[in-house]
Amino acid sequence: MSQITLYNYFRSSPSYRVRIALYHKGLHFEYKAVHLLNNGGEHHTAEYKKINPQEEVPSLIHDGNVIAQSVAIIEYLDEVFPQKHLLPNSAVLRAQVRQFCENINSFMHPVCNLKIQQYLEVKHGYGPSQKEDWIQHWSKQGFEALEKILQKNCGKFCFGDEVTSADLFLIPQVFSAKRFKVDMSAYPLINKIEKNCLDLEAFKKAHPMNQPDTPAEMK
């Protein structure tokens, strides 16, 4: 198998998603840490801009090709390495899984995104409690919608009893929500799925607290 390199940050939700996909498929990869806070953020360096002009993580390199954005990376991995498919065979279910992922990626993730948080702090003077209120408000709307979707589709995981991309997006979002003290008690299906996922080796290996760049005091 040709070399896979993942540029990522331990606490980045999109990075977490891709790590789960890689471990789920049993793929070996080189872990390249890109610290989003050190020296103003290593993703802003000239060297990293050559890899990802948008100055974001994750970025994956495979066979000399660079792919950014977790949605694109995960679908690429699913096509090139078809073992343990992350999208169902049914066209309808595939669309529904993608919808679930987009609910998180387009609506919920940006609320917790570091760039957004820094903008609120610098431009609007938000302190930690105000940023938490912001995240909690929008996260509640997002999780309420996801819980309703899961009522129709879930089994052991988001869509039945096999891991799909939906689980790869949900679990990192729950992790981020808990960081910002979002009350998750109203979402029993999400909590059940989180527990089932975190029992799996791929999710354990990919967890933000288990990465090479995780600060020692957080492990």
Secondary structure, 3 states (H helix, E strand, C coil): CCCEEEEECCCCHHHHHHHHHHHHCCCCCEEEECCCCHHHCHHHCHHHHHHCCCCCCCEEEECCEEEECHHHHHHHHHHHCCCCCCCCCCHHHHHHHHHHHHHHHHHHHHHHCHHHHHHHHHHHCCCHHHHHHHHHHHHHHHHHHHHHHHHHHECCECCECCCCHHHHHHHHHHHHHHHCCCCCCCCHHHHHHHHHHHCCHHHHHHCHHHCCCCCHHHC
